[in-house]
Amino acid sequence: MAAKKSGRTAGSLNKGKTARGREDSGRSTSGAKQRNAPHRGFSRLNIVGSIVTVLVVLAIFGWAVFRSYAVTTPNALANPNALNPASRLLAVGSAAPDFTLRDVNGTVHHLAGQRGHPVLLEYFAVWCPVCRGEAPIIAKLTNAYTPKGIRVWSVLANPYGSNYESSGRTDLSLATKDDLAWFARTYNVKHPQLIDPQFQTVNRYGIYGYPGLYVVDPNGKISYVADNHESYGTLSKQLDRALATRAG
């Protein structure tokens, strides 16, 4: 009887050990799973981060290659990477910075050489809808005021061609002489269209919107500034005032 009782006790102990062993094994496996889970998540984040980094680098490289190609296009008139205008337009009453630029025909135009004559400077872009809307007004002013001694010059102030705006600003073809010829033909431009290849004059005059307008009086002082569409009446009034200014 004692042996049987002892046998039952040993069996019970063995069963208890087995159950505890299973529990310990379960806890051990669960702990391993918990310890391993963060490692797997970290690996996924690393992979995603690496992919994003590669894509960004490729995009930057592709854009740099495209810009480099565009700048070296033989018939491009200006360097898009050089456009970096001052943060504001020049003030009325300040001296107009001197410049020397060539027009599309190669003729040299020197601002300081116009002393004694008022100068209307229009900074424009061939793709700009506002510039196109104002072009007939500039043409009318040219016809009316050039005989009175006023100089009217347009300066190409943006590097992109005529389709830039109509394409949703996705066509980054650079402006060429053909674009300027089209603009002149379409809007009856008779005054000089000047080219600023490295945008030195555009940047100095603070042209960040189009059109940008300056009236320079006979003494080389800025008498009027505007950065949007202006009416014929407004501009003619400013030109009459400039004509009335005595050259010093």
C-alpha positions, 0 to 999 in steps of 0.5 A: 500500500505504501509503494502504491502511494509513493508511486502515485506521489512520484507520478504527480510530481512528474506531471507537475514538472512536465506542466511547469516545463511547458509553462517555462518553455512557453514563456521562454518562446514568448519572450524570444518573440517579444525580443525579436519583434523590435529587431524585425521592425527596425530592419523594415524602417532601415529598408524604407529609409534607404529606398527613400534616400536613394530616390531623393539622391537620384531625383537631385542628380537627374535635376542637376543633369537636366539643368546643366544640359539646359544651360549649355543649349547653344541657342539659349539666351540666358543662364537659369542658374544665374537668376537671383534677384534682389529682394526688392525693387530699387527706390524712386529717387535712387540712381539707376545702376548702369549697365551695358547689354546687347539686343537680339541683333547684337547692337550695344545699349549703354544706360549711362550713354542715354543721359539727357534722355528719359528711359522706360525700362520694361523687364519682361518674360516671353511666357508672361500673360501680364507682359503680353497684355501690356505689350500693346501699351508699350508699343503705343508708348514707343510710337508716341514718345520715341519721337520726343526723345524717350528711349524704350527698352525691354530686357528679357528677365526670365530664362524660359521660353514662350510655352512655360506658362501654358504648359503649367510651368513644366516646359523648361525649354529656354528662351531663344531668339526665335521666342523674342522674334515671335514676341516682337512679331505678335505684339508689334515690338519696335523698340530694342529687346535686350539680353542679360545672359547672366541676369546681372542687371535683372538681379540688381534691379530686383526683378522678381515679378513680371513685368517690372517697370522703371522710368529713369529721368534725364539725370539717371535717377529713378522717377517711377517704379512698378511691378505689374500691369500699368495703363497707358494713361499712368505710364504716359503721365510718368513719361511726361514728368520725366520729359519735364525734368531738366538734365543737370 
